[in-house]
């Protein structure tokens, strides 16, 4: 009974060994040539390497312990490498290997709602994202013929910006100001306002304090905006090489969505830290310093980054990438090297004034020094009809207010201009993380231009505006639809909104006050 089974086993083993013998006979060993370099020295965030004769500029190299680096300085005798990780275990004599590829980052829908570093490693404790595609962090910007004009507004939810300094999708708008003046708050408010508007967001924190980044992430989580946001973080304690590649990695992540036909907003917080990290790397690599010790190519560093923000043609998907770079000034000096570079690269700037911040005017936007060179073309028509003269009236008020501080005697007309300007400034104030919808903004601005706030005491302005905002939710749905789509604000819709505002503000009007200012035609 056992003989057939033994015979089958012998046959199976014979066939198996015959197959193995055939594979062994057909196997031809191949030799792979691999360039191996040697570490000469290690400094703060950089390493000097010898060997690797075929290495290319910005090629990724591998050190022991899983540490990567980018070939930055290629000289006849050695190579300057920017390190992208913890380098404390590296020593002279360690081996360095070429990878044959440039630095890239994982991209895809799986990154939405995640917090990662520029190497794609998770920082939120949820495990590595399962992305199926990678993009190089340094990519050429879209050609001019692939771009389309900026025609769609990007609503920030901030009255002072949407009305006076509008931003369009595909625009680059610089946010600059001294420390602690609310630059990040404006960017976070803008991200919060994109919820349910089909705009994806990328928040890029460069060299920020971990506590500050954690607070920002908590706000996004609490307000329900994190699910449509990718957070790319480099902490202040990370090597300068990581801070250098962070905005490029974040931009590649944003470009993936833009090329898929999506509208994307990216915030760089902030590029001052990025420039300082690049200066540190350049000085350590002994590149010649220039103005303020920055290397000569510091302008190109940011121009090639921000040129990637654009609005693509419809044939290419019609996606857009809107960039909000943030820059920190020192002692209100906007003519310093890095601020002037960014002002010339971008399509406008929002300047935050420390003096307005100290007065409690939040957001502390200095309308006189702020400008949007592109967004005006994309601004909703109803804003242009309502806020057309608002910026001029506010500028006149600021100039007259300066003279009034000297105790000069003012005529009645000048006094009315100053009082009206104070109401404008009070209405443009806004609580942090409280974006305002378009119909409510139009109602407030119409009430301002109609003079309905002029008789209300300044100390009651905040309460009056809150009552008006609640009343504006009763604007008929048909009117709200026309506000979003119409080329102009019709007289009937204007009268409807003003009547709602008049009824809401009636309780705040003093009985013995003079008649309200007539609205300008």
Secondary structure, DSSP 8 states (H G I E B T S, - for coil): -HHHHHHHHHHHHHHHHHHHHHHHHH---------EEEEEEEETTEEEEE--TT--TTEEEEEGGG-EEEEEEE-SS-EEEEE-S--TT--TT-EEEEEEEE-EEEESGGGTT-EE-TTS-BSSSS------EEEESS-----GGGB----SB---S-HHHHHHS--BTT-B-EEEESTTSSHHHHHHHHHHHTTTTTEEEEEEEEEE-HHHHHHHHHHHHHTT-GGGEEEEEEETTS-HHHHHHHHHHHHHHHHHHHHTT-EEEEEEETHHHHHHHHHHHHHHTT--B-GGG-BTTHHHHHHHHHTT--BB-GGGT--EEEEEEEEE-STT-TTSHHHHHHHHHSSEEEEE-HHHHHTT-SS-B-TTT-EETTHHHHS-HHHHHHHTTHHHHHHHHHHHHHHHTTT----HHHHHHHHHHHHHHHHH---TT----HHHHHHHHHHHHTTTTTTS-GGGHHHHHHHHHHHHTTS-HHHHHHHHH-SS--HHHHHHHHHHHHHHHGGGS-TT---------
